[in-house]
Amino acid sequence: MAMNPGEIERLITEAIPDAVVRIEDLRGDGDHYAAHVESRTFQGRSRVQQHQMVYQALRGRMGEQLHALALRTTIPADN
């Protein structure tokens, strides 16, 4: 059972409310996505910790409903 991009975005923004999330379906199969997640919540956290936050937001769906996720996390630049 594949996930749709809207569901991935919803799960992430529920767990990280200030996140700006962009999802791209890499193969058109609903199993291989790229996600860019930008959040001030990532400030002071290592890249590994940032990625762990996103994976936790997906509530165990990685490897089950979601086969692959290329993940990029960033902190917003101050304007």
KOLPADREN-773708 format. One record per residue: residue in one letter; x, y, z of N, C-alpha, C in turn. Coordinates in steps of 0.1 Angstrom, whole numbers, padded with zeros to 4 digits, always signed. Layout:
# KOLPADREN-773708
AXYZXYZXYZ ...
END
This chain:
# KOLPADREN-773708
M+0008-0012+0000+0000+0000+0000+0009+0012+0000 A+0008+0020-0010+0017+0032-0012+0011+0044-0005 M+0020+0054-0002+0015+0066+0004+0014+0077-0006 N+0005+0086-0004+0005+0098-0013+0012+0109-0007 P+0017+0119-0015+0025+0130-0010+0018+0138+0000 G+0005+0140-0001-0003+0148+0009-0002+0142+0023 E-0003+0128+0023-0002+0121+0036+0012+0123+0043 I+0022+0122+0035+0036+0124+0040+0037+0138+0046 E+0033+0148+0038+0033+0162+0042+0025+0164+0055 R+0013+0159+0056+0005+0160+0067+0011+0154+0080 L+0017+0143+0079+0023+0136+0091+0035+0145+0096 I+0043+0150+0086+0054+0158+0090+0050+0171+0097 T+0040+0178+0091+0036+0191+0096+0028+0189+0109 E+0022+0178+0112+0016+0175+0125+0026+0174+0136 A+0038+0168+0132+0048+0166+0142+0057+0178+0143 I+0059+0185+0132+0068+0197+0132+0059+0209+0126 P+0051+0215+0134+0041+0225+0130+0047+0236+0121 D+0059+0241+0123+0064+0252+0115+0071+0248+0102 A+0071+0235+0100+0078+0229+0088+0072+0234+0075 V+0080+0237+0065+0076+0239+0052+0081+0226+0044 V+0072+0219+0038+0075+0206+0033+0072+0206+0018 R+0082+0201+0010+0080+0199-0004+0083+0184-0007 I+0074+0177-0013+0075+0163-0016+0075+0161-0031 E+0084+0153-0036+0085+0149-0050+0084+0134-0052 D+0075+0129-0060+0075+0115-0063+0085+0112-0074 L+0095+0105-0070+0107+0103-0079+0105+0094-0090 R+0096+0084-0088+0093+0074-0099+0079+0073-0104 G+0070+0081-0097+0056+0080-0101+0049+0067-0096 D+0056+0060-0087+0050+0048-0082+0044+0049-0068 G+0045+0061-0061+0040+0062-0048+0049+0055-0037 D+0060+0051-0041+0069+0044-0031+0083+0051-0029 H+0086+0059-0039+0100+0065-0039+0098+0080-0039 Y+0101+0087-0028+0099+0101-0027+0112+0109-0023 A+0112+0121-0026+0122+0130-0021+0114+0141-0013 A+0120+0144-0001+0113+0154+0007+0123+0165+0012 H+0119+0177+0010+0127+0188+0016+0119+0194+0027 V+0125+0194+0039+0118+0199+0051+0126+0210+0057 E+0119+0222+0058+0126+0234+0064+0119+0237+0076 S+0127+0239+0087+0120+0242+0100+0130+0249+0110 R+0126+0259+0117+0134+0265+0128+0136+0255+0139 T+0128+0245+0140+0129+0235+0151+0142+0227+0149 F+0148+0227+0137+0161+0220+0135+0173+0228+0141 Q+0171+0240+0144+0182+0248+0149+0189+0241+0161 G+0202+0240+0161+0210+0235+0172+0210+0219+0172 R+0204+0213+0162+0203+0199+0161+0212+0194+0150 S+0218+0183+0151+0227+0177+0141+0218+0173+0129 R+0224+0171+0118+0217+0166+0106+0210+0152+0109 V+0217+0144+0116+0211+0131+0120+0199+0133+0129 Q+0200+0142+0139+0188+0144+0147+0176+0150+0139 Q+0179+0159+0130+0169+0165+0121+0162+0154+0114 H+0169+0145+0108+0164+0134+0100+0156+0125+0109 Q+0161+0122+0121+0153+0114+0130+0140+0120+0134 M+0139+0133+0135+0127+0140+0138+0116+0137+0127 V+0121+0138+0114+0112+0136+0103+0108+0121+0102 Y+0117+0112+0104+0113+0098+0104+0104+0094+0115 Q+0105+0100+0127+0096+0098+0138+0082+0103+0134 A+0082+0114+0127+0069+0120+0123+0061+0110+0114 L+0068+0102+0107+0062+0093+0097+0056+0080+0104 R+0058+0080+0117+0051+0070+0126+0053+0055+0121 G+0065+0051+0118+0068+0037+0114+0064+0033+0100 R+0060+0043+0092+0056+0039+0078+0068+0037+0069 M+0080+0041+0073+0092+0039+0064+0094+0023+0064 G+0096+0018+0052+0098+0004+0050+0085-0004+0049 E+0074+0002+0052+0061-0004+0051+0054+0002+0040 Q+0047+0013+0042+0039+0020+0032+0048+0029+0023 L+0059+0033+0029+0068+0042+0022+0082+0035+0020 H+0085+0031+0008+0097+0023+0006+0110+0031+0007 A+0110+0043+0001+0122+0051+0000+0119+0066+0001 L+0127+0073+0009+0126+0087+0011+0140+0094+0011 A+0143+0101+0000+0155+0109+0000+0152+0122+0008 L+0159+0124+0019+0155+0135+0028+0165+0146+0028 R+0161+0158+0027+0169+0170+0029+0163+0179+0039 T+0170+0183+0050+0165+0191+0060+0173+0204+0060 T+0166+0215+0062+0173+0228+0063+0166+0237+0074 I+0174+0247+0078+0169+0257+0087+0167+0270+0079 P+0155+0277+0081+0152+0289+0073+0163+0299+0075 A+0167+0306+0064+0176+0317+0065+0169+0329+0070 D+0176+0336+0079+0170+0349+0084+0170+0359+0073 N+0159+0366+0072+0157+0377+0063+0161+0390+0068 
END
